[in-house]
């Protein structure tokens, strides 16, 4: 029989799933989630995602990676 999960775990699952669907990239190296510097007002930060992954007991590593600005960033 399936076990019920706590509300905190369920909320973390929902946040991680929505983040993966919006900004996840799957490659040979695993799943990458890109976060812009200072994105906390509109998106989950890397630290917030890491807390959710810790709660869900998902092994992960946060690294700093640089990429070219998005085409729609308006030269910011």
PDB file with SEQRES, HELIX, SHEET and CRYST1 records, atoms N, CA, C and O in Angstrom:
SEQRES   1 A   76  UNK UNK UNK UNK UNK UNK UNK UNK UNK UNK UNK UNK UNK          
SEQRES   2 A   76  UNK UNK UNK UNK UNK UNK UNK UNK UNK UNK UNK UNK UNK          
SEQRES   3 A   76  UNK UNK UNK UNK UNK UNK UNK UNK UNK UNK UNK UNK UNK          
SEQRES   4 A   76  UNK UNK UNK UNK UNK UNK UNK UNK UNK UNK UNK UNK UNK          
SEQRES   5 A   76  UNK UNK UNK UNK UNK UNK UNK UNK UNK UNK UNK UNK UNK          
SEQRES   6 A   76  UNK UNK UNK UNK UNK UNK UNK UNK UNK UNK UNK                  
HELIX    1 AA1 UNK A    7  UNK A   23  1                                  17    
HELIX    2 AA2 UNK A   39  UNK A   41  5                                   3    
HELIX    3 AA3 UNK A   46  UNK A   55  1                                  10    
HELIX    4 AA4 UNK A   71  UNK A   73  5                                   3    
SHEET    1 AA1 2 UNK A  24  UNK A  27  0                                        
SHEET    2 AA1 2 UNK A  30  UNK A  33 -1                                        
CRYST1    1.000    1.000    1.000  90.00  90.00  90.00 P 1           1          
ATOM      1  N   UNK A   1       0.837  -1.172   0.000  1.00  0.00           N  
ATOM      2  CA  UNK A   1       0.000   0.000   0.000  1.00  0.00           C  
ATOM      3  C   UNK A   1       0.890   1.247   0.000  1.00  0.00           C  
ATOM      4  O   UNK A   1       1.920   1.284   0.673  1.00  0.00           O  
ATOM      5  N   UNK A   2       0.493   2.238  -0.741  1.00  0.00           N  
ATOM      6  CA  UNK A   2       1.256   3.481  -0.827  1.00  0.00           C  
ATOM      7  C   UNK A   2       1.161   4.249   0.483  1.00  0.00           C  
ATOM      8  O   UNK A   2       0.133   4.241   1.161  1.00  0.00           O  
ATOM      9  N   UNK A   3       2.259   4.912   0.819  1.00  0.00           N  
ATOM     10  CA  UNK A   3       2.284   5.709   2.041  1.00  0.00           C  
ATOM     11  C   UNK A   3       2.046   7.171   1.698  1.00  0.00           C  
ATOM     12  O   UNK A   3       2.489   7.657   0.657  1.00  0.00           O  
ATOM     13  N   UNK A   4       1.355   7.855   2.569  1.00  0.00           N  
ATOM     14  CA  UNK A   4       1.122   9.290   2.379  1.00  0.00           C  
ATOM     15  C   UNK A   4       2.409  10.045   2.700  1.00  0.00           C  
ATOM     16  O   UNK A   4       3.143   9.675   3.616  1.00  0.00           O  
ATOM     17  N   UNK A   5       2.673  11.095   1.945  1.00  0.00           N  
ATOM     18  CA  UNK A   5       3.855  11.921   2.201  1.00  0.00           C  
ATOM     19  C   UNK A   5       3.430  13.170   2.955  1.00  0.00           C  
ATOM     20  O   UNK A   5       2.267  13.572   2.922  1.00  0.00           O  
ATOM     21  N   UNK A   6       4.392  13.771   3.632  1.00  0.00           N  
ATOM     22  CA  UNK A   6       4.093  14.979   4.400  1.00  0.00           C  
ATOM     23  C   UNK A   6       3.820  16.143   3.450  1.00  0.00           C  
ATOM     24  O   UNK A   6       4.247  16.112   2.296  1.00  0.00           O  
ATOM     25  N   UNK A   7       3.122  17.156   3.921  1.00  0.00           N  
ATOM     26  CA  UNK A   7       2.865  18.332   3.080  1.00  0.00           C  
ATOM     27  C   UNK A   7       4.154  19.013   2.609  1.00  0.00           C  
ATOM     28  O   UNK A   7       4.204  19.554   1.505  1.00  0.00           O  
ATOM     29  N   UNK A   8       5.199  18.986   3.450  1.00  0.00           N  
ATOM     30  CA  UNK A   8       6.473  19.604   3.067  1.00  0.00           C  
ATOM     31  C   UNK A   8       7.112  18.861   1.896  1.00  0.00           C  
ATOM     32  O   UNK A   8       7.627  19.478   0.964  1.00  0.00           O  
ATOM     33  N   UNK A   9       7.073  17.533   1.955  1.00  0.00           N  
ATOM     34  CA  UNK A   9       7.644  16.720   0.873  1.00  0.00           C  
ATOM     35  C   UNK A   9       6.840  16.918  -0.405  1.00  0.00           C  
ATOM     36  O   UNK A   9       7.417  17.055  -1.483  1.00  0.00           O  
ATOM     37  N   UNK A  10       5.535  16.934  -0.299  1.00  0.00           N  
ATOM     38  CA  UNK A  10       4.683  17.127  -1.485  1.00  0.00           C  
ATOM     39  C   UNK A  10       4.946  18.488  -2.123  1.00  0.00           C  
ATOM     40  O   UNK A  10       5.017  18.589  -3.348  1.00  0.00           O  
ATOM     41  N   UNK A  11       5.090  19.530  -1.314  1.00  0.00           N  
ATOM     42  CA  UNK A  11       5.376  20.868  -1.841  1.00  0.00           C  
ATOM     43  C   UNK A  11       6.739  20.899  -2.526  1.00  0.00           C  
ATOM     44  O   UNK A  11       6.891  21.520  -3.578  1.00  0.00           O  
ATOM     45  N   UNK A  12       7.735  20.227  -1.933  1.00  0.00           N  
ATOM     46  CA  UNK A  12       9.063  20.166  -2.546  1.00  0.00           C  
ATOM     47  C   UNK A  12       9.000  19.428  -3.881  1.00  0.00           C  
ATOM     48  O   UNK A  12       9.636  19.845  -4.848  1.00  0.00           O  
ATOM     49  N   UNK A  13       8.241  18.338  -3.942  1.00  0.00           N  
ATOM     50  CA  UNK A  13       8.077  17.602  -5.196  1.00  0.00           C  
ATOM     51  C   UNK A  13       7.496  18.503  -6.276  1.00  0.00           C  
ATOM     52  O   UNK A  13       7.977  18.506  -7.409  1.00  0.00           O  
ATOM     53  N   UNK A  14       6.478  19.255  -5.937  1.00  0.00           N  
ATOM     54  CA  UNK A  14       5.832  20.132  -6.916  1.00  0.00           C  
ATOM     55  C   UNK A  14       6.780  21.223  -7.402  1.00  0.00           C  
ATOM     56  O   UNK A  14       6.807  21.536  -8.593  1.00  0.00           O  
ATOM     57  N   UNK A  15       7.563  21.807  -6.483  1.00  0.00           N  
ATOM     58  CA  UNK A  15       8.508  22.857  -6.887  1.00  0.00           C  
ATOM     59  C   UNK A  15       9.595  22.303  -7.800  1.00  0.00           C  
ATOM     60  O   UNK A  15       9.943  22.922  -8.805  1.00  0.00           O  
ATOM     61  N   UNK A  16      10.133  21.129  -7.446  1.00  0.00           N  
ATOM     62  CA  UNK A  16      11.203  20.543  -8.259  1.00  0.00           C  
ATOM     63  C   UNK A  16      10.673  20.162  -9.639  1.00  0.00           C  
ATOM     64  O   UNK A  16      11.333  20.425 -10.645  1.00  0.00           O  
ATOM     65  N   UNK A  17       9.507  19.554  -9.700  1.00  0.00           N  
ATOM     66  CA  UNK A  17       8.933  19.157 -10.993  1.00  0.00           C  
ATOM     67  C   UNK A  17       8.719  20.371 -11.882  1.00  0.00           C  
ATOM     68  O   UNK A  17       9.065  20.336 -13.063  1.00  0.00           O  
ATOM     69  N   UNK A  18       8.157  21.440 -11.340  1.00  0.00           N  
ATOM     70  CA  UNK A  18       7.913  22.628 -12.170  1.00  0.00           C  
ATOM     71  C   UNK A  18       9.219  23.256 -12.629  1.00  0.00           C  
ATOM     72  O   UNK A  18       9.294  23.769 -13.745  1.00  0.00           O  
ATOM     73  N   UNK A  19      10.248  23.227 -11.792  1.00  0.00           N  
ATOM     74  CA  UNK A  19      11.551  23.775 -12.182  1.00  0.00           C  
ATOM     75  C   UNK A  19      12.175  22.940 -13.287  1.00  0.00           C  
ATOM     76  O   UNK A  19      12.721  23.488 -14.244  1.00  0.00           O  
ATOM     77  N   UNK A  20      12.103  21.623 -13.167  1.00  0.00           N  
ATOM     78  CA  UNK A  20      12.659  20.736 -14.200  1.00  0.00           C  
ATOM     79  C   UNK A  20      11.930  20.942 -15.522  1.00  0.00           C  
ATOM     80  O   UNK A  20      12.564  20.983 -16.577  1.00  0.00           O  
ATOM     81  N   UNK A  21      10.625  21.069 -15.481  1.00  0.00           N  
ATOM     82  CA  UNK A  21       9.847  21.246 -16.716  1.00  0.00           C  
ATOM     83  C   UNK A  21      10.154  22.574 -17.386  1.00  0.00           C  
ATOM     84  O   UNK A  21      10.151  22.660 -18.613  1.00  0.00           O  
ATOM     85  N   UNK A  22      10.420  23.607 -16.602  1.00  0.00           N  
ATOM     86  CA  UNK A  22      10.648  24.948 -17.167  1.00  0.00           C  
ATOM     87  C   UNK A  22      12.086  25.170 -17.608  1.00  0.00           C  
ATOM     88  O   UNK A  22      12.321  25.819 -18.628  1.00  0.00           O  
ATOM     89  N   UNK A  23      13.051  24.646 -16.863  1.00  0.00           N  
ATOM     90  CA  UNK A  23      14.436  25.004 -17.176  1.00  0.00           C  
ATOM     91  C   UNK A  23      15.408  23.841 -17.055  1.00  0.00           C  
ATOM     92  O   UNK A  23      16.605  24.058 -16.864  1.00  0.00           O  
ATOM     93  N   UNK A  24      14.924  22.630 -17.161  1.00  0.00           N  
ATOM     94  CA  UNK A  24      15.807  21.479 -17.074  1.00  0.00           C  
ATOM     95  C   UNK A  24      16.357  21.077 -18.428  1.00  0.00           C  
ATOM     96  O   UNK A  24      15.659  21.142 -19.440  1.00  0.00           O  
ATOM     97  N   UNK A  25      17.623  20.659 -18.438  1.00  0.00           N  
ATOM     98  CA  UNK A  25      18.270  20.168 -19.650  1.00  0.00           C  
ATOM     99  C   UNK A  25      18.913  18.828 -19.305  1.00  0.00           C  
ATOM    100  O   UNK A  25      19.754  18.754 -18.409  1.00  0.00           O  
ATOM    101  N   UNK A  26      18.524  17.782 -20.008  1.00  0.00           N  
ATOM    102  CA  UNK A  26      19.064  16.455 -19.761  1.00  0.00           C  
ATOM    103  C   UNK A  26      20.148  16.161 -20.782  1.00  0.00           C  
ATOM    104  O   UNK A  26      19.932  16.288 -21.987  1.00  0.00           O  
ATOM    105  N   UNK A  27      21.325  15.762 -20.287  1.00  0.00           N  
ATOM    106  CA  UNK A  27      22.442  15.426 -21.173  1.00  0.00           C  
ATOM    107  C   UNK A  27      23.130  14.179 -20.625  1.00  0.00           C  
ATOM    108  O   UNK A  27      22.659  13.568 -19.666  1.00  0.00           O  
ATOM    109  N   UNK A  28      24.250  13.809 -21.246  1.00  0.00           N  
ATOM    110  CA  UNK A  28      25.004  12.646 -20.768  1.00  0.00           C  
ATOM    111  C   UNK A  28      25.521  12.851 -19.351  1.00  0.00           C  
ATOM    112  O   UNK A  28      25.730  11.884 -18.618  1.00  0.00           O  
ATOM    113  N   UNK A  29      25.729  14.107 -18.963  1.00  0.00           N  
ATOM    114  CA  UNK A  29      26.238  14.412 -17.631  1.00  0.00           C  
ATOM    115  C   UNK A  29      25.173  14.427 -16.554  1.00  0.00           C  
ATOM    116  O   UNK A  29      25.492  14.588 -15.376  1.00  0.00           O  
ATOM    117  N   UNK A  30      23.922  14.263 -16.930  1.00  0.00           N  
ATOM    118  CA  UNK A  30      22.832  14.294 -15.961  1.00  0.00           C  
ATOM    119  C   UNK A  30      21.877  15.433 -16.255  1.00  0.00           C  
ATOM    120  O   UNK A  30      21.831  15.947 -17.372  1.00  0.00           O  
ATOM    121  N   UNK A  31      21.130  15.817 -15.267  1.00  0.00           N  
ATOM    122  CA  UNK A  31      20.139  16.880 -15.404  1.00  0.00           C  
ATOM    123  C   UNK A  31      20.747  18.198 -14.941  1.00  0.00           C  
ATOM    124  O   UNK A  31      21.302  18.278 -13.845  1.00  0.00           O  
ATOM    125  N   UNK A  32      20.643  19.215 -15.763  1.00  0.00           N  
ATOM    126  CA  UNK A  32      21.144  20.548 -15.411  1.00  0.00           C  
ATOM    127  C   UNK A  32      19.962  21.496 -15.285  1.00  0.00           C  
ATOM    128  O   UNK A  32      19.051  21.482 -16.113  1.00  0.00           O  
ATOM    129  N   UNK A  33      19.984  22.313 -14.252  1.00  0.00           N  
ATOM    130  CA  UNK A  33      18.980  23.353 -14.054  1.00  0.00           C  
ATOM    131  C   UNK A  33      19.719  24.682 -14.004  1.00  0.00           C  
ATOM    132  O   UNK A  33      20.568  24.893 -13.138  1.00  0.00           O  
ATOM    133  N   UNK A  34      19.404  25.561 -14.915  1.00  0.00           N  
ATOM    134  CA  UNK A  34      20.084  26.850 -14.981  1.00  0.00           C  
ATOM    135  C   UNK A  34      19.354  27.871 -14.128  1.00  0.00           C  
ATOM    136  O   UNK A  34      18.131  27.988 -14.201  1.00  0.00           O  
ATOM    137  N   UNK A  35      20.089  28.596 -13.335  1.00  0.00           N  
ATOM    138  CA  UNK A  35      19.563  29.693 -12.526  1.00  0.00           C  
ATOM    139  C   UNK A  35      20.389  30.937 -12.821  1.00  0.00           C  
ATOM    140  O   UNK A  35      21.619  30.886 -12.806  1.00  0.00           O  
ATOM    141  N   UNK A  36      19.728  32.039 -13.087  1.00  0.00           N  
ATOM    142  CA  UNK A  36      20.426  33.287 -13.314  1.00  0.00           C  
ATOM    143  C   UNK A  36      20.797  33.904 -11.966  1.00  0.00           C  
ATOM    144  O   UNK A  36      20.143  33.645 -10.956  1.00  0.00           O  
ATOM    145  N   UNK A  37      21.844  34.715 -11.958  1.00  0.00           N  
ATOM    146  CA  UNK A  37      22.234  35.424 -10.743  1.00  0.00           C  
ATOM    147  C   UNK A  37      21.109  36.379 -10.361  1.00  0.00           C  
ATOM    148  O   UNK A  37      20.581  37.090 -11.216  1.00  0.00           O  
ATOM    149  N   UNK A  38      20.745  36.399  -9.100  1.00  0.00           N  
ATOM    150  CA  UNK A  38      19.709  37.304  -8.621  1.00  0.00           C  
ATOM    151  C   UNK A  38      18.307  36.963  -9.087  1.00  0.00           C  
ATOM    152  O   UNK A  38      17.469  37.856  -9.216  1.00  0.00           O  
ATOM    153  N   UNK A  39      18.032  35.695  -9.342  1.00  0.00           N  
ATOM    154  CA  UNK A  39      16.722  35.297  -9.869  1.00  0.00           C  
ATOM    155  C   UNK A  39      15.694  35.059  -8.779  1.00  0.00           C  
ATOM    156  O   UNK A  39      14.545  34.736  -9.081  1.00  0.00           O  
ATOM    157  N   UNK A  40      16.076  35.209  -7.525  1.00  0.00           N  
ATOM    158  CA  UNK A  40      15.225  34.838  -6.404  1.00  0.00           C  
ATOM    159  C   UNK A  40      13.866  35.494  -6.340  1.00  0.00           C  
ATOM    160  O   UNK A  40      12.936  34.933  -5.761  1.00  0.00           O  
ATOM    161  N   UNK A  41      13.731  36.679  -6.927  1.00  0.00           N  
ATOM    162  CA  UNK A  41      12.430  37.337  -6.863  1.00  0.00           C  
ATOM    163  C   UNK A  41      11.392  36.611  -7.712  1.00  0.00           C  
ATOM    164  O   UNK A  41      10.215  36.566  -7.354  1.00  0.00           O  
ATOM    165  N   UNK A  42      11.827  36.042  -8.840  1.00  0.00           N  
ATOM    166  CA  UNK A  42      10.886  35.428  -9.788  1.00  0.00           C  
ATOM    167  C   UNK A  42      11.010  33.915  -9.879  1.00  0.00           C  
ATOM    168  O   UNK A  42      10.044  33.239 -10.232  1.00  0.00           O  
ATOM    169  N   UNK A  43      12.177  33.375  -9.569  1.00  0.00           N  
ATOM    170  CA  UNK A  43      12.414  31.937  -9.693  1.00  0.00           C  
ATOM    171  C   UNK A  43      13.073  31.423  -8.421  1.00  0.00           C  
ATOM    172  O   UNK A  43      13.629  32.192  -7.637  1.00  0.00           O  
ATOM    173  N   UNK A  44      13.001  30.130  -8.234  1.00  0.00           N  
ATOM    174  CA  UNK A  44      13.708  29.516  -7.108  1.00  0.00           C  
ATOM    175  C   UNK A  44      15.209  29.644  -7.333  1.00  0.00           C  
ATOM    176  O   UNK A  44      15.698  29.419  -8.440  1.00  0.00           O  
ATOM    177  N   UNK A  45      15.930  30.002  -6.290  1.00  0.00           N  
ATOM    178  CA  UNK A  45      17.382  30.098  -6.386  1.00  0.00           C  
ATOM    179  C   UNK A  45      17.989  28.700  -6.304  1.00  0.00           C  
ATOM    180  O   UNK A  45      17.301  27.734  -5.974  1.00  0.00           O  
ATOM    181  N   UNK A  46      19.279  28.602  -6.606  1.00  0.00           N  
ATOM    182  CA  UNK A  46      19.971  27.317  -6.505  1.00  0.00           C  
ATOM    183  C   UNK A  46      19.897  26.783  -5.077  1.00  0.00           C  
ATOM    184  O   UNK A  46      19.731  25.580  -4.873  1.00  0.00           O  
ATOM    185  N   UNK A  47      20.018  27.665  -4.093  1.00  0.00           N  
ATOM    186  CA  UNK A  47      19.954  27.232  -2.691  1.00  0.00           C  
ATOM    187  C   UNK A  47      18.571  26.688  -2.340  1.00  0.00           C  
ATOM    188  O   UNK A  47      18.461  25.700  -1.615  1.00  0.00           O  
ATOM    189  N   UNK A  48      17.522  27.321  -2.846  1.00  0.00           N  
ATOM    190  CA  UNK A  48      16.161  26.838  -2.583  1.00  0.00           C  
ATOM    191  C   UNK A  48      15.918  25.483  -3.235  1.00  0.00           C  
ATOM    192  O   UNK A  48      15.294  24.603  -2.642  1.00  0.00           O  
ATOM    193  N   UNK A  49      16.412  25.322  -4.454  1.00  0.00           N  
ATOM    194  CA  UNK A  49      16.275  24.030  -5.135  1.00  0.00           C  
ATOM    195  C   UNK A  49      17.058  22.961  -4.378  1.00  0.00           C  
ATOM    196  O   UNK A  49      16.584  21.835  -4.226  1.00  0.00           O  
ATOM    197  N   UNK A  50      18.253  23.307  -3.904  1.00  0.00           N  
ATOM    198  CA  UNK A  50      19.070  22.355  -3.146  1.00  0.00           C  
ATOM    199  C   UNK A  50      18.361  21.917  -1.868  1.00  0.00           C  
ATOM    200  O   UNK A  50      18.421  20.742  -1.506  1.00  0.00           O  
ATOM    201  N   UNK A  51      17.691  22.840  -1.180  1.00  0.00           N  
ATOM    202  CA  UNK A  51      16.942  22.472   0.031  1.00  0.00           C  
ATOM    203  C   UNK A  51      15.834  21.473  -0.300  1.00  0.00           C  
ATOM    204  O   UNK A  51      15.617  20.507   0.431  1.00  0.00           O  
ATOM    205  N   UNK A  52      15.137  21.716  -1.410  1.00  0.00           N  
ATOM    206  CA  UNK A  52      14.084  20.781  -1.818  1.00  0.00           C  
ATOM    207  C   UNK A  52      14.669  19.416  -2.157  1.00  0.00           C  
ATOM    208  O   UNK A  52      14.110  18.391  -1.768  1.00  0.00           O  
ATOM    209  N   UNK A  53      15.783  19.391  -2.873  1.00  0.00           N  
ATOM    210  CA  UNK A  53      16.414  18.118  -3.235  1.00  0.00           C  
ATOM    211  C   UNK A  53      16.926  17.389  -1.996  1.00  0.00           C  
ATOM    212  O   UNK A  53      16.847  16.163  -1.919  1.00  0.00           O  
ATOM    213  N   UNK A  54      17.454  18.143  -1.019  1.00  0.00           N  
ATOM    214  CA  UNK A  54      17.872  17.524   0.245  1.00  0.00           C  
ATOM    215  C   UNK A  54      16.683  16.876   0.942  1.00  0.00           C  
ATOM    216  O   UNK A  54      16.775  15.744   1.415  1.00  0.00           O  
ATOM    217  N   UNK A  55      15.568  17.596   1.004  1.00  0.00           N  
ATOM    218  CA  UNK A  55      14.356  17.076   1.642  1.00  0.00           C  
ATOM    219  C   UNK A  55      13.880  15.799   0.951  1.00  0.00           C  
ATOM    220  O   UNK A  55      13.406  14.868   1.602  1.00  0.00           O  
ATOM    221  N   UNK A  56      14.013  15.769  -0.377  1.00  0.00           N  
ATOM    222  CA  UNK A  56      13.589  14.601  -1.158  1.00  0.00           C  
ATOM    223  C   UNK A  56      14.662  13.519  -1.222  1.00  0.00           C  
ATOM    224  O   UNK A  56      14.452  12.472  -1.835  1.00  0.00           O  
ATOM    225  N   UNK A  57      15.812  13.767  -0.591  1.00  0.00           N  
ATOM    226  CA  UNK A  57      16.938  12.833  -0.556  1.00  0.00           C  
ATOM    227  C   UNK A  57      17.444  12.495  -1.955  1.00  0.00           C  
ATOM    228  O   UNK A  57      17.749  11.341  -2.257  1.00  0.00           O  
ATOM    229  N   UNK A  58      17.526  13.519  -2.802  1.00  0.00           N  
ATOM    230  CA  UNK A  58      18.040  13.366  -4.161  1.00  0.00           C  
ATOM    231  C   UNK A  58      19.493  13.827  -4.173  1.00  0.00           C  
ATOM    232  O   UNK A  58      19.769  14.976  -3.828  1.00  0.00           O  
ATOM    233  N   UNK A  59      20.438  12.952  -4.563  1.00  0.00           N  
ATOM    234  CA  UNK A  59      21.832  13.385  -4.641  1.00  0.00           C  
ATOM    235  C   UNK A  59      21.977  14.485  -5.695  1.00  0.00           C  
ATOM    236  O   UNK A  59      21.414  14.386  -6.785  1.00  0.00           O  
ATOM    237  N   UNK A  60      22.730  15.526  -5.363  1.00  0.00           N  
ATOM    238  CA  UNK A  60      22.900  16.632  -6.298  1.00  0.00           C  
ATOM    239  C   UNK A  60      24.191  17.377  -5.983  1.00  0.00           C  
ATOM    240  O   UNK A  60      24.792  17.205  -4.923  1.00  0.00           O  
ATOM    241  N   UNK A  61      24.591  18.194  -6.922  1.00  0.00           N  
ATOM    242  CA  UNK A  61      25.783  19.025  -6.769  1.00  0.00           C  
ATOM    243  C   UNK A  61      25.491  20.369  -7.415  1.00  0.00           C  
ATOM    244  O   UNK A  61      24.976  20.430  -8.531  1.00  0.00           O  
ATOM    245  N   UNK A  62      25.818  21.437  -6.716  1.00  0.00           N  
ATOM    246  CA  UNK A  62      25.641  22.778  -7.269  1.00  0.00           C  
ATOM    247  C   UNK A  62      26.997  23.269  -7.742  1.00  0.00           C  
ATOM    248  O   UNK A  62      27.966  23.279  -6.984  1.00  0.00           O  
ATOM    249  N   UNK A  63      27.054  23.673  -8.993  1.00  0.00           N  
ATOM    250  CA  UNK A  63      28.286  24.206  -9.566  1.00  0.00           C  
ATOM    251  C   UNK A  63      27.973  25.534 -10.245  1.00  0.00           C  
ATOM    252  O   UNK A  63      26.839  25.792 -10.648  1.00  0.00           O  
ATOM    253  N   UNK A  64      28.990  26.360 -10.360  1.00  0.00           N  
ATOM    254  CA  UNK A  64      28.842  27.613 -11.092  1.00  0.00           C  
ATOM    255  C   UNK A  64      29.237  27.362 -12.534  1.00  0.00           C  
ATOM    256  O   UNK A  64      30.337  26.885 -12.813  1.00  0.00           O  
ATOM    257  N   UNK A  65      28.353  27.678 -13.429  1.00  0.00           N  
ATOM    258  CA  UNK A  65      28.608  27.515 -14.860  1.00  0.00           C  
ATOM    259  C   UNK A  65      28.201  28.804 -15.551  1.00  0.00           C  
ATOM    260  O   UNK A  65      27.207  29.430 -15.184  1.00  0.00           O  
ATOM    261  N   UNK A  66      28.957  29.185 -16.529  1.00  0.00           N  
ATOM    262  CA  UNK A  66      28.659  30.407 -17.258  1.00  0.00           C  
ATOM    263  C   UNK A  66      28.115  30.051 -18.629  1.00  0.00           C  
ATOM    264  O   UNK A  66      28.558  29.089 -19.257  1.00  0.00           O  
ATOM    265  N   UNK A  67      27.164  30.828 -19.080  1.00  0.00           N  
ATOM    266  CA  UNK A  67      26.622  30.630 -20.415  1.00  0.00           C  
ATOM    267  C   UNK A  67      26.351  31.998 -21.021  1.00  0.00           C  
ATOM    268  O   UNK A  67      26.285  33.008 -20.321  1.00  0.00           O  
ATOM    269  N   UNK A  68      26.198  32.005 -22.327  1.00  0.00           N  
ATOM    270  CA  UNK A  68      25.914  33.253 -23.016  1.00  0.00           C  
ATOM    271  C   UNK A  68      24.542  33.766 -22.610  1.00  0.00           C  
ATOM    272  O   UNK A  68      23.662  32.969 -22.285  1.00  0.00           O  
ATOM    273  N   UNK A  69      24.338  35.087 -22.620  1.00  0.00           N  
ATOM    274  CA  UNK A  69      23.015  35.635 -22.285  1.00  0.00           C  
ATOM    275  C   UNK A  69      21.956  35.115 -23.250  1.00  0.00           C  
ATOM    276  O   UNK A  69      22.241  34.816 -24.409  1.00  0.00           O  
ATOM    277  N   UNK A  70      20.742  35.016 -22.750  1.00  0.00           N  
ATOM    278  CA  UNK A  70      19.636  34.581 -23.592  1.00  0.00           C  
ATOM    279  C   UNK A  70      19.362  35.622 -24.669  1.00  0.00           C  
ATOM    280  O   UNK A  70      19.585  36.815 -24.462  1.00  0.00           O  
ATOM    281  N   UNK A  71      18.877  35.164 -25.813  1.00  0.00           N  
ATOM    282  CA  UNK A  71      18.621  36.065 -26.940  1.00  0.00           C  
ATOM    283  C   UNK A  71      17.576  37.117 -26.603  1.00  0.00           C  
ATOM    284  O   UNK A  71      17.614  38.219 -27.150  1.00  0.00           O  
ATOM    285  N   UNK A  72      16.651  36.800 -25.718  1.00  0.00           N  
ATOM    286  CA  UNK A  72      15.586  37.747 -25.395  1.00  0.00           C  
ATOM    287  C   UNK A  72      15.892  38.604 -24.173  1.00  0.00           C  
ATOM    288  O   UNK A  72      14.995  39.263 -23.648  1.00  0.00           O  
ATOM    289  N   UNK A  73      17.148  38.608 -23.705  1.00  0.00           N  
ATOM    290  CA  UNK A  73      17.485  39.363 -22.502  1.00  0.00           C  
ATOM    291  C   UNK A  73      17.660  40.851 -22.778  1.00  0.00           C  
ATOM    292  O   UNK A  73      17.838  41.628 -21.841  1.00  0.00           O  
ATOM    293  N   UNK A  74      17.613  41.260 -24.025  1.00  0.00           N  
ATOM    294  CA  UNK A  74      17.697  42.679 -24.354  1.00  0.00           C  
ATOM    295  C   UNK A  74      19.046  43.302 -24.069  1.00  0.00           C  
ATOM    296  O   UNK A  74      19.127  44.500 -23.796  1.00  0.00           O  
ATOM    297  N   UNK A  75      20.094  42.526 -24.126  1.00  0.00           N  
ATOM    298  CA  UNK A  75      21.437  43.054 -23.925  1.00  0.00           C  
ATOM    299  C   UNK A  75      21.751  43.394 -22.482  1.00  0.00           C  
ATOM    300  O   UNK A  75      22.691  44.145 -22.221  1.00  0.00           O  
ATOM    301  N   UNK A  76      20.999  42.866 -21.549  1.00  0.00           N  
ATOM    302  CA  UNK A  76      21.242  43.154 -20.138  1.00  0.00           C  
ATOM    303  C   UNK A  76      22.498  42.483 -19.661  1.00  0.00           C  
ATOM    304  O   UNK A  76      22.863  42.615 -18.493  1.00  0.00           O  
TER     305      UNK A  76                                                      
END                                                                             
